[in-house]
Structures are given as C-alpha cells and as structure tokens.
Amino acid sequence: MAAVTTTTTEIRPVRRRFSLGRVAAWTVMGLIVLITLLPFYWILRTALSTNAGLGADPANPLPVDLSTSGFERALGLQSAKEAVAQGGAGGGLDFWRYLLNSVIVSTLITGCQIFFSAMAAYAFARLRWRGRDKVFGLFLAGLMVPTIFTLLPNFVLIKQLHLVDTLLGIALPSLFMTPFAVFFLRQFFMNIPSEVEEAALLDGAGKVKIFFRVILPMASTPVITLSVLTYITSWNDYFWPLMVSYSDSSRVLTVALAIFRAQTPATGVDWSGLTAATLIAALPMLVLFACFARRIVSSIGFTGIK
Amino acid sequence: MTIASSSPPSRLPVGGAEGAGTKPRTRRARSRESQGDGRLAAVFIAPAMLGFLVFLLWPTLRGVYLSFTRFNLLTPPEWVGLDNYVRMVHDPIFWDSLTVTVEYVVINIGVQTVAALAIAVLLQRLTQSAMLRGIVLTPYLMSNVVAGLVWLWILDTQLGIGNEIISAIGFDRIPFLNDETWAIPTIALINVWRHVGYTALLLFAGLQAIPNDVYEAAKVDGASEWRMFWRITMPLLRPVLAVVLIMTVIGSFQVFDTVAVTTAGGPANATNVLQYYIYGSAFGRFQFGYASAMSVALLVVLSAITVLQYRLTRAGQTDLG
C-alpha cells in the first residue's frame, strides 16, 4: 500500500528514444484522450447552437448560429412561448432549485457520512473495547450487500417514516455510514503511530480531543479524497432519488435531467437545451475535481471500490 | 515531554507510603481508562451503528421477507410462501432480462478490462503524467444520466455526429439505440466510456507496485515491450486484476441509469435489464413482493461472483509469490 502513495514522484527515468513502437503507443494514447474529451466539446458546441441550426448543419464542428438560448431554456429564463418557438418543451423546469437540492443532498450526505464513519473508524482502530473485532466483522460483511438489494426495502421504510419526496428521505440511507468509508478510514487511522496518541494522552488530552485535534488532521488527505469521491457519487446518484422524489421540492439534478429529456417531443428533441442542461449539471463536479485532481488521482489506488 | 519522562513513576519501586499509594491509583486509572474506552467507543460508534442497523441490516432481512409476500405498498404484506419464486422461474421476461443483463455485463467488462489495461500500461510505460491520469478520469465525474444523454446525442440517427461521420465515410446510418441488436452493445460501450478511466487508475496503482528493476533486468536481457507485458506485467498484476475485475462485474450487474435515460428498456424489451425490470415491477406495477424476489435472485448471482472472487484472488496471490 505504501508503495502506491509514491505514484506522483517520477522515479522512472523515461528513455526518450525515438522508435516506431513509441510512436504507435503515443498515437493510441492520443486517440484515447480524444475519445475521452471530444464528447465534452461536442456538448458545448451543441449547447451553443440553435435547434434550427443543428438541423440544417449537423456536422459543423463549430456552434451553428452561436446562441445562448439553450442555456436560457435550461435555466428557465425563457417564457414557455419562446421556448416552444425555439424547439423546447415549454414545460416548467426550475433548474436553480434542482441545483440547490443537489447541493444540499450531496453536502449533507458527504458531511455526515464522512464524520460519522470517521468516528466509527476511530473506535475500531484506536479504542479498546470488548467485541470490537466482531462488530467490525459485521460492518465488513455489509460491504458485500449490493446497494440494489437494500433499495426496495429502504424505500418502504422511508415511506413509512413519511419522508418520501423530501431531501432528508433522499439523504437518510447514506447519511450515517457506508461500510466502505468506515473500512477505508480505519486503514489510515491504524497506520498512525501510537506514540503520537500517547504523547497527546500524557499532555492531558482526552480521547475525544485526540480524535479531533490529532487523528483527524493527520488523516486529512484520505478524508479529503474520500469526501470528494463521496460528493461525486451522491451528486451523480440517480436510482435512489428517482424512487424517493416525486415533485420539484425534492428533485435533484440527475432526475431533473432525465425528466427534461423525457419531456422533449419525441420527434424533435431539444438538443440545444438538453446539452446545455447537461453541461450545467456536470460543471460543479468538473470544478470540484479540478481543485482536488492531483490528490485524488494519486490516491485512487487506495479507494478501490466506488 | 513524551513517554520517557512520565511513564517511570508507575514502574519505579519507590518504597514506603508513596509506592503503596501509586500502585492502586494506576490500577484504578487503568480500569477507568478501559471502561472509558468502552463508553466512548459506544458513543463514537452509535451513529454509524444506527445507520448500519436501520438502512443496511434491517432492509436486507426485510427484502428477503418481502420476497415471500404479496405486497403492493398500500395494504400490509401478505405471506404467499414461494409463489413469487415459482412465478419468477416461469416468467419469460425475467429470463430475458437476465440474459440481456449478462450480455451487457460480458460486453461491458470485456471491452472495459482490455481498454483499462491498455490505458494503465501506457500510463505506466509511456509517461507518469498526473495530468493525463486526470484527463482519463474526467468521464467518471459525469453521472450515468449525463453520459447517457451525451452519447444519445452523438449517436442520434438523424443529427448525431457519430452517424454523420459514418455516412460521410459511406456507410448506412446505424440506429444505435433504436435497434434491438445494437442497443445493448451501445449502452455497454457508453458505460465503458464513463468507467474505463477509473478502472485504469486502479490497475495503474497495481502496476506501480511492480518493482521497476524487474523491467530493467528484462530489458538488459533484450526483452521487447510486448514480451515484458506478457511475461512480467500480466502475471504480477493478476491478483489486482482479479479483484478489480470482480468489483466491476458486480458494479455492472447493477446497470440502470443509462438504460433509463436512453432506451427505457426498449426497443421491444431489448434493453430491459434486470434492474430495470425490478424497478418497473415495483414502481410501475406495484408488485413489491415479486420485485423483492428478483432482487434476491440478483443477490444470489452476485454472491456467487463474490465467492468466485475469493477463489480467484487466492489463486492469484500464490502466483505473485
């Protein structure tokens, strides 16, 4: 595991010898980058076009009839009449609300889940108590239950708690822990040398204080990595929010996007508006990733499972 | 100000009253400490435990229970024994959707593993650029919904750039997502696009654990890159590869989002994957009991794969030496 952390340091002197094999390899790499990134450009290009223009000139590599009307429709800035005239559905889409809902749900889940999981991980890694290993084994077994399996019963439960169609209902099942987060953080807490803790103990700090002042700060890198990945996962979740939310009050972006797609007329999809909405929905994660990219990329080996 | 300066008092056999006084205090302190640990641990674990019991353990048990009932969410579940399972075995749509799911998994995993391996090896042997790794990961930041919509547009039969290129080269346009034979492979490849970077980075991390001198020694012996890949990289990576492979298989069995936004199970049930069928049974027809029974079936399949995983990884570990 320790070897994995050194990925960022360039330990391997790359021989810059020109050869046919290297050219071929770089060509393949270039192709991969192209396939990876081109779709992003293509949705940007489409979002900045008009639907009429797209129909007239579908293969143009540049935006056709450069226009922000797609974004205006996605953000609900156009009147229904205008929207229909430009190929939109005309149905009301309260985009800012969905964005806010996504932010609330993801923030709530990430904040609580990481914090509670960290507390549990600390108890499993650094506190001595009877039955610890057995309880931890139980948590580990939870890793094997596929998420799909708990979704239906959880829906029934959320319904009985009268939390259907609320943001809390969307967040609640993953609010307290995931076995993976506990497992992941426990690994890091266990690797912190016990001398550090003992020193703090002798300085008169209690275990609670040690957790907040010593252990958590020392594990900040894995905590941040895990947080960003959790944020991305909950932001992108679709199945569970789809089950739980019925109305605008609890609709998150992923669900709203799918509805936007379903609302557009089957004969002439509002591609300009749809791609604009897609871009807006994806943008926050791209920005978040850009801020932490280096850290995440170099520690992804640890995280293993999504 | 560490252990050395403060721990001696308990060990120092200072005679008389002081020594007698120290010992019990330490013992009491120690017992207080372990007691405190227990109480503290209980507090620290309480929220996670609550989540575990209420949203993981209980639903798991309840899911199994519901699979033996007829339940429409409005009236209490009614025990029907094995009815749901009998029905499942005789339900051609269930078997169809299982077949479709397996077809999806095979294509998705086949292509994704080869592509991820290629990317990981290229990243390792060609360059260690963190930026390149970041680029490869970007599709993973998209939701399945976004990825589905993006490719829905690119592959659109009339206006999509994919089909524009195909017709420019001189072929017929392909109705990728509207055709029974093309739909599942297309959805599988869309999800490869989204996930391959993440899988590649996992494999890349595994590759980093292979010591570089092995490659250098091989190079001195005149081995080609191709030969080194088969003789060094593959055998040493096999344990990591096995774990990653099984993880991605389990993940891809749970395909839903992409299907939901691109084809909605169609055309003619061609992309009616198991998850989608389960969802439809529960929320479309309110057959929660039957849907639960199918979830149990899926759980059994996935557990079998997990068992296989342990077999594979163990076999792989002896290989690593």
Interface residues (C-beta under 8 A of the other chain):
Chain A: A3 V4 T6 T7 T8 E10 I11 R12 V14 G21 R22 A25 W26 V28 M29 I32 V33 I35 T36 L37 P39 F40 W42 I43 T46 L54 G55 P58 A59 F116 S117 M119 A120 Y122 A123 F124 L127 R128 W129 R130 R132 V135 L138 F139 G142 M144 V145 P146 T147 I148 F149 T150 L152 P153 N154 F155 V156 L157 K159 L172 P173 S174 L175 F176 M177 P179 V182 E195 E198 A199 L202 D203 K207 V208 F211 I232 W235 N236 D237 Y238 F239 L242 M243 T254 L257 A258 R261 V269 W271 L274 T275 T278 A281 A282 M285 L286 F289 A293 R294 I296 V297 S298 I300 G301 F302 G304 I305 K306
Chain B: M1 T2 I3 S6 S34 G36 D37 G38 L40 A41 A42 F44 I45 P47 A48 M49 L50 G51 F52 V54 F55 L56 L57 W58 P59 T60 R62 G63 L66 L73 A118 I119 L122 R125 L126 T127 Q128 A130 L132 R133 G134 I135 V136 L137 T138 P139 Y140 L141 M142 S143 N144 V145 V146 L149 V150 W151 L152 W153 I154 D156 Q158 L159 G160 I161 E164 I165 A168 W193 G197 Y198 L201 L202 F204 A205 G206 Q208 A209 N212 E225 V243 M247 I250 G251 F253 Q254 F256 D257 A260 V261 Q275 I278 Y279 A282 F283 F288 A291 S292 S295 V296 L298 L299 L302 S303 T306
